[in-house]
């Protein structure tokens, strides 16, 4: 999965701004590259799980379609744990066609990983950051 460095920076910033609560949102792609983050409100206001507002979700999907983007992933932060899906993340992964991107703020530097979740099966996706310095 390809994602712009700017988008990665945006979701890290969103995670930091919401900490100690989990941040969440959508990632949208155009021409096969994720280049837009759509921050959502965590209606659960929890440090260990998230839920997006359905009205915000519908508006995001509608706006993306209008602007020629497609929703490619759901993202959320783990303020105090690794960038790996929790048991609840796996249980609530509703769409095997989406990737699930997790931002961990637990270490000195944030880490970002992407996963495909189908039932109980979790596979890490290759995340290629476009525009990052080598």
C-alpha positions in Angstrom: 0.0 0.0 0.0 1.4 3.4 -1.0 0.8 6.4 1.3 2.3 9.9 1.2 4.6 11.1 3.9 2.4 14.1 4.4 -0.6 11.8 5.2 1.5 9.7 7.6 2.6 12.9 9.4 -1.1 14.0 9.6 -2.3 10.8 11.2 0.6 10.9 13.7 -0.2 14.5 14.5 -3.9 13.6 15.0 -2.9 10.7 17.4 -0.7 13.1 19.4 -3.4 15.7 19.6 -6.0 13.2 20.9 -3.7 11.4 23.3 -4.3 9.9 25.8 -7.5 8.9 23.9 -7.3 6.9 20.7 -7.7 9.0 17.5 -9.4 7.6 14.5 -10.3 8.3 10.9 -10.3 7.2 7.2 -7.5 7.2 4.7 -8.5 8.0 1.1 -6.6 7.2 -2.1 -6.5 8.7 -5.6 -4.7 6.9 -8.4 -3.6 4.1 -6.1 -1.9 6.3 -3.5 -3.3 7.3 -0.1 -3.0 11.0 -0.1 -5.8 12.2 2.3 -6.5 11.6 5.9 -10.0 12.3 7.2 -10.0 12.7 11.0 -13.0 11.5 12.8 -14.2 12.0 16.4 -13.8 9.0 18.6 -17.3 9.0 20.1 -16.2 6.5 22.7 -13.6 9.0 24.0 -11.5 6.0 25.2 -7.7 5.4 25.5 -8.2 1.7 24.5 -10.8 1.6 21.7 -12.5 3.9 19.2 -15.9 4.3 17.4 -16.5 6.7 14.6 -19.6 8.8 14.4 -21.8 7.3 11.6 -22.9 10.7 10.3 -19.2 11.7 9.9 -18.5 8.4 8.2 -21.3 8.8 5.7 -20.3 12.4 5.0 -16.6 11.4 4.4 -17.6 8.6 2.0 -20.0 10.9 0.1 -17.3 13.7 -0.1 -14.6 11.2 -1.3 -16.9 9.9 -4.0 -17.7 13.4 -5.2 -14.0 14.3 -5.3 -12.8 11.1 -7.0 -11.2 9.5 -3.9 -11.8 6.1 -2.5 -11.7 5.1 1.1 -8.8 2.7 1.3 -8.2 2.3 5.1 -9.3 3.0 8.6 -6.7 4.4 10.9 -6.5 4.7 14.7 -3.8 5.4 17.3 -2.6 3.3 20.2 -1.4 5.9 22.7 0.3 3.4 25.0 0.7 0.1 23.0 2.3 -1.3 19.9 1.1 -0.7 16.3 -0.6 -4.1 16.2 -4.3 -4.8 16.3 -5.7 -5.6 19.7 -8.2 -8.4 20.2 -11.0 -5.7 20.1 -9.5 -4.2 16.9 -9.7 -7.7 15.3 -13.2 -8.3 16.5 -14.5 -5.0 15.2 -12.7 -5.1 11.8 -15.8 -5.0 9.7 -14.5 -4.9 6.1 -11.8 -7.2 4.8 -11.5 -5.0 1.7 -10.0 -2.2 3.9 -6.6 -1.9 5.5 -6.3 -1.0 9.1 -3.5 1.4 9.9 -2.3 1.8 13.4 -0.2 4.6 14.8 1.7 3.7 18.0 2.8 6.5 20.2 4.2 4.2 22.9 7.9 4.6 22.0 10.2 7.5 21.7 9.3 7.7 18.0 5.8 6.9 16.6 5.5 3.8 14.5 2.9 3.2 11.8 1.9 -0.3 10.4 -1.0 -1.4 8.2 -2.9 -4.7 8.4 -5.5 -6.7 6.5 -7.9 -8.4 8.9 -10.2 -11.2 7.8 -12.0 -12.9 10.7 -9.3 -13.8 13.1 -6.5 -13.7 10.5 -4.2 -10.6 10.7 -1.7 -10.0 7.9 0.7 -7.1 7.9 0.6 -5.1 4.7 3.7 -3.6 3.1 3.4 0.2 3.7 5.4 2.2 1.2 5.8 5.9 2.3 6.0 8.1 -0.8 8.0 11.3 -0.5 10.0 10.1 2.5 13.7 10.8 2.6 15.8 7.7 2.0 
